[in-house]
Amino acid sequence: MPPKKRSNSEAGPSGQSGPARGKKSSKQSTEIEEEDNDSWEDEDSNDELENRPPYEYYCINRPFFDVENENNEKEDDDQLDEDELIDKFNENARSKDNIATNPAAEHPEYKWISMWETWKLYADLKRRATYTNPDNFGMYIYNDFHGYGLQELVESTLIAFNKEFEKKNREENTLKQMWAIIAGTTHWLLDEELGPWMMMDDGERLETTVELIGQALVTVLNELDQAQMLKADSDIKDLGLVIACYLQWIETLNDLGCESDFRKEAIGYAKKAGIDLKDAGCYGMEQVLGEFGNTKPLAGNAKADRWNWKKSFKKFAKDNEIGGKEKYNILKMSRRERASHAFDKKDPLAGIPEKDLKEGNIMLA
């Protein structure tokens, strides 16, 4: 089936357009059939979704990795096998009782929530990641192409974060946008299949990037602290959830030998805000906290650029010559170049109008 044009809201909290993967141990993907995803097929519903306030909070599905982590901790007799777990996950996602996309205010006890801007950024990263994978196009370019494509996507989020950080006027919406970027990136990193990224041949660049992601997190937490928004009843309602998700993500990287992180500082900020990370939404946080569980609330007062983001990002950008280009976006290649890498030597996107390719607004089947 050829790629097709998609609406900006076609992927969302009640059913991603692509597979949602469990990162802890599962190698199989879950997928929600489009024909069963009625909430995204109604034109009025799509219009409403497009016009939602960007910094309001909405419910999202509990992600597969978290469901899988809980299942893995059960007694053997109570565990579902992988196929059963995937079926149950999809059944819940398609259920008429599913509250994903509902305003979070209507479900005050529900933990899995995000700003609408966060979810739009997550969905955008999911979509763009598919454009960097030659396997999706019946192509071979070189072994690390997809890995570098994911690296480029991560760098684009750091560029966007830095753009907000450099604004002299720290309006509330600037802080919320900074938070949305970090939150959306964190959700995506937990959900994306990152094997190709982890295996790219520039290990130093990878490790520095992982460190910068943590540095960006503590930088925005410092900004919120300065604005007196670092507290349990903050307008940033997913403080604990996003910190917990970051810790979950770092836990998976440590299994691969990547140890550049800001776990202790992030936990210190949570303690300072009076947030119990064990009750933030992620399953099994006591084990994830591990040796950092007794971390004290972060000491010291908030101050401008406490974590030296400006200097670190400037050096990283210079060393790696990053600039927001889309070198690894296969949609941006010429038709001749795509054909030269295709197994059948034909442009896999021959049926897609040039306008749609330039807009980057297609969904890969």
C-alpha positions in Angstrom: 0.0 0.0 0.0 1.5 3.4 -0.9 1.9 6.3 1.5 -1.0 8.6 1.8 -1.5 12.2 2.9 -2.5 12.6 6.5 -4.1 15.3 8.6 -1.9 16.9 11.4 -4.1 15.3 14.0 -4.3 11.9 12.6 -2.0 10.5 15.2 -2.9 11.2 18.8 -3.4 10.0 22.3 -6.2 7.6 21.5 -4.3 5.7 18.8 -1.0 6.5 17.1 -0.8 6.2 13.4 2.2 4.0 13.7 3.1 1.2 16.1 3.5 1.9 19.8 6.4 -0.1 21.1 7.2 -1.4 24.6 10.8 -0.7 25.3 11.6 -2.9 28.3 11.7 -6.3 26.6 9.2 -6.5 23.8 10.4 -6.6 20.2 6.9 -6.8 18.8 4.9 -3.7 18.1 1.3 -2.9 18.9 -1.0 -1.4 16.3 -4.4 0.1 16.5 -6.4 -0.5 13.3 -7.5 2.8 11.6 -11.0 1.6 10.9 -11.7 1.1 14.6 -10.3 4.5 15.5 -13.5 6.5 15.1 -12.4 9.5 17.0 -9.9 10.5 14.3 -12.2 9.9 11.3 -14.9 12.5 12.2 -14.3 15.8 10.5 -15.8 17.9 13.3 -13.6 16.0 15.8 -10.5 16.7 13.8 -11.4 20.4 13.7 -11.8 20.5 17.4 -8.5 18.7 18.0 -6.7 21.1 15.7 -8.0 24.1 17.7 -7.4 22.9 21.2 -5.5 25.3 23.5 -1.8 24.2 23.3 -1.0 24.4 27.0 -4.2 22.8 28.4 -4.0 19.3 29.7 -5.6 16.2 28.2 -5.6 12.5 29.0 -3.4 10.2 27.0 -3.3 6.4 26.8 -1.1 4.7 29.4 1.8 3.6 27.1 2.6 0.1 26.3 6.0 0.0 28.0 4.3 0.8 31.3 1.7 -1.8 30.9 4.4 -4.3 29.9 6.5 -3.4 32.9 3.6 -4.1 35.2 2.9 -7.4 33.5 6.5 -8.5 33.8 6.4 -8.0 37.6 3.4 -10.4 38.1 3.6 -14.0 39.2 4.2 -16.3 36.2 0.6 -17.7 36.4 -0.8 -14.2 36.3 1.3 -12.9 33.4 -0.1 -12.5 29.9 2.1 -13.6 27.1 3.2 -10.9 24.6 0.4 -11.5 22.1 -2.3 -11.5 24.8 -0.9 -8.3 26.3 -0.9 -6.6 22.9 -4.4 -7.7 22.2 -5.6 -6.4 25.6 -3.7 -3.1 25.1 -5.4 -2.5 21.7 -8.8 -3.5 23.1 -8.5 -0.9 25.8 -7.3 1.7 23.4 -10.3 1.1 21.1 -12.8 0.9 23.9 -15.7 3.4 24.0 -14.8 3.9 27.6 -11.3 5.1 26.7 -10.7 8.6 28.1 -7.7 9.5 26.0 -8.2 13.0 24.5 -10.6 14.0 27.3 -9.8 17.1 29.3 -7.6 16.1 32.2 -9.8 18.2 34.5 -12.6 15.7 34.0 -10.4 12.9 35.4 -8.4 14.4 38.3 -7.2 11.0 39.6 -5.8 9.9 36.2 -2.0 10.1 36.0 -1.2 9.9 32.3 -1.8 13.4 31.0 0.0 16.0 28.9 -0.3 19.4 27.4 -1.9 19.3 23.9 1.3 20.9 22.6 3.3 18.1 24.1 1.3 15.5 22.3 1.4 17.3 19.0 5.2 17.4 19.3 5.3 13.7 20.2 3.1 12.8 17.2 5.3 15.0 14.9 8.4 13.2 16.0 6.8 9.8 15.5 5.8 10.7 12.0 9.1 12.3 11.1 11.1 9.3 12.4 9.4 7.1 9.8 10.7 9.3 7.1 14.3 8.6 8.1 14.0 4.8 7.9 15.0 3.4 4.5 13.2 0.1 5.4 9.9 1.9 5.1 10.6 2.8 1.5 12.1 -0.4 0.2 15.6 1.2 0.1 19.1 0.7 1.4 21.4 3.8 1.8 24.0 2.8 4.4 23.9 1.0 7.8 23.7 4.0 10.1 21.4 6.1 8.0 18.3 5.7 10.2 20.4 6.0 13.4 21.7 9.4 12.2 18.2 10.3 11.1 17.0 9.8 14.7 20.0 11.8 15.9 19.0 14.6 13.7 15.4 14.5 15.1 16.7 14.7 18.7 18.9 17.6 17.7 15.9 19.4 16.2 14.2 19.2 19.6 17.3 20.6 21.3 17.4 23.4 18.8 13.8 24.2 19.4 14.4 24.2 23.2 17.4 26.5 22.8 15.3 28.9 20.7 12.9 29.3 23.6 15.7 29.4 26.2 17.3 32.4 24.4 14.2 34.5 24.6 14.9 37.4 26.9 11.3 37.7 28.1 10.4 34.7 30.3 6.7 34.8 29.8 4.7 31.9 31.2 3.9 30.6 27.7 7.7 30.5 26.9 8.2 28.4 30.0 5.3 26.1 29.0 6.7 25.8 25.5 10.1 24.8 26.9 8.3 22.2 29.1 6.2 20.9 26.2 9.3 20.3 24.1 11.1 18.4 26.8 7.9 16.4 27.7 7.1 15.5 24.1 10.7 14.5 23.5 10.8 12.3 26.6 7.5 10.5 25.7 8.8 9.9 22.1 12.2 8.6 23.3 10.4 6.1 25.5 8.1 5.0 22.7 10.5 5.0 19.7 12.5 2.0 18.6 15.9 3.5 19.3 18.2 0.5 18.5 19.5 2.1 15.3 20.3 5.3 17.2 22.1 3.5 19.9 24.2 1.6 17.4 25.3 4.5 15.2 29.1 4.7 14.9 29.5 8.1 16.6 29.3 7.0 20.2 30.7 10.3 21.6 28.1 12.3 19.8 25.4 10.0 21.1 26.6 10.2 24.7 26.8 14.0 24.6 23.3 14.2 23.2 21.9 12.0 25.9 23.6 14.2 28.5 22.2 17.3 26.8 18.6 15.9 27.0 19.1 15.6 30.8 20.7 19.0 30.9 17.7 20.5 29.1 15.3 18.8 31.6 17.0 20.3 34.7 17.4 23.6 32.9 13.7 24.0 32.4 13.1 22.7 36.0 15.4 25.5 37.1 13.4 28.0 35.0 10.2 26.8 36.6 11.8 27.1 40.0 12.8 30.7 39.3 9.2 31.4 38.2 7.8 29.8 41.4 6.1 27.1 39.2 8.1 24.2 40.7 5.5 22.8 43.2 3.1 20.0 43.6 0.1 22.1 42.6 1.9 23.8 39.7 0.2 24.7 36.4 2.7 22.3 35.0 0.6 19.3 36.0 2.8 16.5 34.6 6.0 17.5 36.4 6.3 14.2 38.2 5.2 12.1 35.3 7.8 13.6 32.9 10.6 13.3 35.4 9.6 9.7 36.0 9.5 9.0 32.3 13.0 10.5 31.9 14.2 8.2 34.7 12.6 5.2 33.0 14.3 6.1 29.7 17.7 6.5 31.3 17.2 3.1 33.0 16.9 1.5 29.5 20.0 3.3 28.3 22.1 2.2 31.3 21.4 -1.4 30.1 23.3 -0.4 27.0 26.2 1.2 28.8 25.2 4.8 28.3 25.5 6.5 31.7 25.5 10.3 31.0 22.5 11.6 32.8 21.0 13.9 35.3 19.0 11.5 37.4 20.1 12.7 40.8 19.4 16.4 39.9 16.0 15.5 38.4 15.0 13.5 41.5 16.3 16.4 43.7 13.9 18.8 41.8 11.0 16.4 42.3 11.8 16.3 46.1 12.1 20.1 46.2 8.7 20.4 44.6 7.1 17.9 47.0 6.4 15.4 44.3 6.3 11.7 45.1 7.8 10.0 41.9 6.5 6.6 43.1 3.0 8.0 42.7 3.6 10.0 39.4 2.1 7.4 37.0 5.0 5.2 35.9 4.9 1.6 37.2 7.9 0.3 39.2 9.5 3.6 40.1 10.9 2.3 43.4 13.1 -0.1 41.4 14.0 2.6 38.9 15.0 5.1 41.6 17.3 2.5 43.0 20.4 4.0 44.7 19.0 7.5 44.1 15.8 6.9 46.1 17.3 8.6 49.1 18.3 11.7 47.2 17.7 14.9 49.2 15.7 17.9 47.8 17.9 19.9 45.6 19.8 22.5 47.6 20.5 26.1 46.6 18.4 28.8 45.0 17.4 29.0 41.4 19.5 31.3 39.3 19.9 32.1 35.6 21.3 29.2 33.6 22.2 27.2 36.7 23.1 24.2 34.7 25.2 26.0 32.0 22.9 25.1 29.2 24.0 28.0 27.0 27.6 27.1 27.0 27.0 23.3 26.6 24.5 23.7 23.7 26.8 26.2 21.9 29.7 23.9 22.1 27.6 20.9 20.9 26.1 22.8 18.0 29.6 24.0 16.9 31.3 20.6 17.3 28.6 18.8 15.3 27.6 21.6 12.9 23.9 21.2 13.6 21.5 23.7 12.2 18.0 22.2 11.9 18.5 20.7 8.4 16.7 17.5 7.3 19.6 15.7 5.7 18.1 12.3 6.6 14.5 12.9 5.6 13.9 10.6 2.7 10.9 12.8 1.6 13.3 15.6 0.9 15.5 13.6 -1.5 15.1 14.1 -5.2 13.1 11.5 -7.0 16.3 10.4 -8.8 18.2 9.9 -5.5 15.4 7.9 -3.9 15.3 5.7 -7.0 19.0 5.1 -6.9 18.8 3.6 -3.4 15.5 1.7 -4.0 15.8 -2.1 -4.4 13.7 -1.9 -7.6 15.5 1.3 -8.8 12.1 3.1 -8.9 11.1 6.1 -6.7 9.0 4.6 -3.9 7.1 7.9 -3.7 6.4 8.3 -7.4 2.7 8.6 -6.7 3.0 11.4 -4.2 2.6 15.0 -5.5 5.7 17.2 -5.0 3.7 19.6 -2.9 2.8 16.9 -0.3 6.5 15.8 -0.2 7.6 19.4 0.5 5.0 19.7 3.2 6.1 16.4 4.8 2.5 15.6 5.5 2.1 11.9 4.5 1.5 8.8 6.5 3.5 5.7 5.7 1.3 2.6 5.5 
